Amino acid sequence: MQNPPVVVERAAQPYAAIREAVTMDTFPVVADRLAEVFDWLAQHGTEPAGAPFFRYGVIDVERGMEVEAGVPVAGPPQGAGGEAAADAGEVFTGTLPAGRYLTVTHIGHPDELLGVTAGLLEWAAARGMEWDMVKADVVEEWGCRLEIYKTDPREEPDRSKWETELAFRLADPGPQR
């Protein structure tokens, strides 16, 4: 990691997204659908309120992942009817949970994010930090695990200069004794 991780408090964040079941090899299936989310927001008269992201909900090292391609918004899109679940592949709205997140910023090619993620997980484990995540065998179900893409590829086509923030929600601290 280029920079040390930091713990930040994040407020709840409304968003719109598309959810897909993918593997590492088929990840472009969800990544390529971000344009549909932006189009949907424009159709509903809603401006993005931040950088697009990928939210990893379920990670199963044997069978694949459930990933959302999302865009933060200031509030519910017009005519969207508030928060709504959707079938896979459909645009839906939701809210990223508030809480404490361990974050790290990476400048470099997205292919390097696997190593950066491993470094972040190791760094947290060495400090006894616990994630907002439930693990059963090889399946991880995350409360909120984000890759936030802060660089607009239309403005900076050189992927080695892209800025990506990893933000993984930490477990709520237990009662103080």
Secondary structure, DSSP 8 states (H G I E B T S, - for coil): --S--EEEEE--EEEEEEEEEE-STTTHHHHTTHHHHHHHHHHTT--B-S--EEEEEEEETTTEEEEEEEEEBSS--TTS-SSB---TTSEEEEEE--EEEEEEEEES-GGGHHHHHHHHHHHHHHTT--BSEEEETTEEEES-EEEEE-S-TTT---GGG-EEEEEEEB-------
